[in-house]
Amino acid sequence: MHENTEFVLSRDLEAIQIPSGNKTTIPAGTPGVITQTLGGSYTVATYQGLARVSENDLDALGLEKAAGAADSSPASGAEAGPVDEKAVWAQLRQCYDPEIPVNIVDLGLVYDCQLTQKPEGGSKVEVKMTLTAPGCGMGPAIAHDAQSKILSIDGVEEADVQLVWDPPWNQNMISEAGRMKLGMV
């Protein structure tokens, strides 16, 4: 949607450096270009390098949030019915590595997804995922993005996303759809 759009920051902007995962502030007046717009986050390139920017900070890029964009605040799910596992997988497909234009499910990064009905109501979702490289500093940011998206599902009261390293990820874990997106077929 906004990929390859140039910008000049209208205000200081908090972002996450790629690939280190360190928080940074990019000063107002910094020029740059949006390189990826997937899953509600934006990858931008500036003189500081690549950074991930939240959809909530689009105004600093001179953009507006798309009309009808989903509110990512957690819903009160105690009144909601059972959570459909398909809904969890759909939300996980909205999470992207900021350097790779393929979602974490099709990259083969999600190893396990378990739903448990809580006695007091609502569901707990536990996800085990990995990264393409153990040294990737973006792991906590990607896991937090997955957790936030899962918590936005009606009926989900708790979400635990764990980074695991066994088995080690390899390219054979990429789905057919992911391979096509990456031109590997």
C-alpha positions as CSV (number, residue, x, y, z in Angstrom):
1,M,0.0,0.0,0.0
2,H,2.6,2.6,1.0
3,E,5.7,0.6,0.0
4,N,8.4,2.7,-1.6
5,T,6.8,5.9,-0.3
6,E,9.3,8.6,0.6
7,F,8.8,10.6,3.8
8,V,10.3,13.2,6.1
9,L,9.5,12.7,9.7
10,S,7.2,15.3,11.1
11,R,8.1,14.5,14.7
12,D,10.6,12.3,16.7
13,L,9.7,8.7,16.2
14,E,10.3,5.7,18.4
15,A,11.1,2.6,16.4
16,I,12.9,-0.7,16.7
17,Q,16.2,-1.1,14.8
18,I,16.4,-4.0,12.4
19,P,18.0,-6.5,12.9
20,S,19.3,-5.7,16.4
21,G,15.8,-5.2,18.0
22,N,17.1,-2.2,20.0
23,K,14.7,0.7,20.6
24,T,15.7,3.9,18.9
25,T,14.4,7.4,18.3
26,I,14.6,8.8,14.8
27,P,14.6,12.6,14.9
28,A,12.1,14.8,13.3
29,G,13.1,16.0,9.9
30,T,14.8,12.7,9.0
31,P,14.1,11.6,5.4
32,G,13.5,8.0,4.5
33,V,11.5,5.5,2.5
34,I,8.9,2.8,3.5
35,T,10.2,-0.5,2.4
36,Q,7.6,-2.9,3.7
37,T,4.0,-2.5,4.9
38,L,2.7,-5.8,6.2
39,G,0.6,-6.9,9.2
40,G,0.1,-3.5,10.7
41,S,3.8,-2.6,11.0
42,Y,6.0,-0.7,8.7
43,T,9.7,-1.2,7.8
44,V,11.4,2.1,7.0
45,A,14.9,2.9,5.7
46,T,16.7,6.0,6.9
47,Y,20.3,7.1,7.3
48,Q,20.2,5.2,10.6
49,G,19.4,1.9,8.7
50,L,16.2,-0.2,8.8
51,A,13.6,0.2,11.5
52,R,10.2,-1.2,12.4
53,V,7.5,1.4,13.0
54,S,4.1,0.8,14.5
55,E,0.9,1.6,12.7
56,N,0.1,3.9,15.6
57,D,2.9,6.2,14.4
58,L,1.9,6.6,10.8
59,D,1.2,10.3,11.4
60,A,5.0,10.9,11.8
61,L,5.4,9.4,8.3
62,G,2.8,11.8,7.0
63,L,0.3,8.9,6.5
64,E,-3.1,8.2,8.0
65,K,-4.3,4.8,9.4
66,A,-6.4,3.0,6.8
67,A,-10.1,3.4,7.2
68,G,-11.6,0.3,8.8
69,A,-8.2,-0.8,10.1
70,A,-8.7,-3.3,12.9
71,D,-8.4,-2.1,16.5
72,S,-5.7,-4.2,18.1
73,S,-6.9,-3.7,21.7
74,P,-7.8,-6.8,23.5
75,A,-11.4,-7.7,23.6
76,S,-13.1,-8.7,26.8
77,G,-13.6,-12.4,25.9
78,A,-15.2,-13.7,29.1
79,E,-18.6,-13.4,27.5
80,A,-17.4,-14.7,24.1
81,G,-17.8,-18.3,23.1
82,P,-15.0,-20.8,22.5
83,V,-12.1,-19.5,20.4
84,D,-11.6,-21.1,17.0
85,E,-8.0,-22.2,16.5
86,K,-8.4,-21.1,12.8
87,A,-8.8,-17.5,14.1
88,V,-5.5,-17.8,16.0
89,W,-3.7,-19.0,12.9
90,A,-5.3,-16.3,10.8
91,Q,-3.9,-13.7,13.3
92,L,-0.5,-15.3,13.2
93,R,-0.6,-15.0,9.4
94,Q,-0.7,-11.2,10.0
95,C,2.7,-11.2,11.7
96,Y,5.7,-10.6,9.5
97,D,9.5,-10.6,9.9
98,P,10.3,-6.9,9.1
99,E,12.9,-8.0,6.5
100,I,11.0,-10.8,4.8
101,P,7.7,-10.2,3.1
102,V,6.3,-13.6,4.2
103,N,4.2,-14.1,7.4
104,I,5.6,-16.1,10.3
105,V,3.3,-19.1,9.6
106,D,4.3,-19.5,6.0
107,L,8.0,-19.0,6.9
108,G,7.6,-22.1,9.1
109,L,8.4,-20.1,12.3
110,V,5.3,-21.2,14.3
111,Y,5.9,-24.7,15.7
112,D,3.0,-25.2,18.1
113,C,-0.4,-23.5,18.9
114,Q,-2.4,-24.8,21.9
115,L,-5.8,-23.4,23.1
116,T,-7.0,-24.0,26.7
117,Q,-10.4,-23.0,28.0
118,K,-10.0,-21.2,31.3
119,P,-12.4,-22.2,34.1
120,E,-13.3,-18.6,34.8
121,G,-14.1,-18.0,31.1
122,G,-12.1,-17.1,28.0
123,S,-9.2,-19.0,26.5
124,K,-5.5,-19.1,26.9
125,V,-3.4,-19.5,23.8
126,E,0.1,-20.8,23.9
127,V,2.4,-20.5,20.9
128,K,5.9,-21.8,20.4
129,M,7.8,-20.1,17.6
130,T,11.3,-19.7,16.4
131,L,13.3,-17.3,14.2
132,T,15.2,-17.7,11.0
133,A,18.4,-17.1,13.0
134,P,19.0,-17.5,16.7
135,G,20.9,-14.2,16.9
136,C,18.1,-12.1,15.4
137,G,17.4,-9.2,17.7
138,M,13.9,-8.8,16.3
139,G,12.6,-12.0,18.1
140,P,11.0,-10.2,21.1
141,A,9.3,-7.7,18.7
142,I,8.0,-10.4,16.5
143,A,6.8,-12.4,19.5
144,H,5.1,-9.4,21.0
145,D,3.4,-8.6,17.7
146,A,2.1,-12.2,17.6
147,Q,0.9,-11.9,21.2
148,S,-0.9,-8.6,20.6
149,K,-2.6,-10.0,17.5
150,I,-3.8,-13.1,19.4
151,L,-5.1,-11.0,22.3
152,S,-7.2,-9.1,19.8
153,I,-9.4,-12.2,19.2
154,D,-12.7,-12.2,21.0
155,G,-12.6,-14.8,23.8
156,V,-8.8,-14.8,24.2
157,E,-7.9,-13.7,27.7
158,E,-4.3,-14.7,27.8
159,A,-1.6,-15.3,25.2
160,D,1.9,-16.7,25.8
161,V,4.3,-16.7,22.8
162,Q,7.6,-18.4,23.5
163,L,10.7,-18.3,21.4
164,V,12.2,-21.8,21.1
165,W,15.2,-23.0,19.2
166,D,14.5,-26.7,18.8
167,P,14.2,-27.9,16.2
168,P,16.4,-25.4,14.4
169,W,14.6,-23.6,11.6
170,N,15.7,-24.3,8.0
171,Q,14.3,-23.3,4.6
172,N,12.6,-26.6,4.2
173,M,10.0,-25.3,6.8
174,I,8.8,-22.6,4.4
175,S,5.3,-23.4,3.1
176,E,4.5,-23.6,-0.6
177,A,2.9,-20.1,-0.5
178,G,5.9,-18.7,1.3
179,R,8.3,-20.3,-1.3
180,M,6.2,-18.7,-4.1
181,K,6.3,-15.3,-2.5
182,L,10.1,-15.5,-2.1
183,G,10.6,-16.8,-5.7
184,M,11.9,-20.2,-4.4
185,V,9.6,-22.4,-6.6
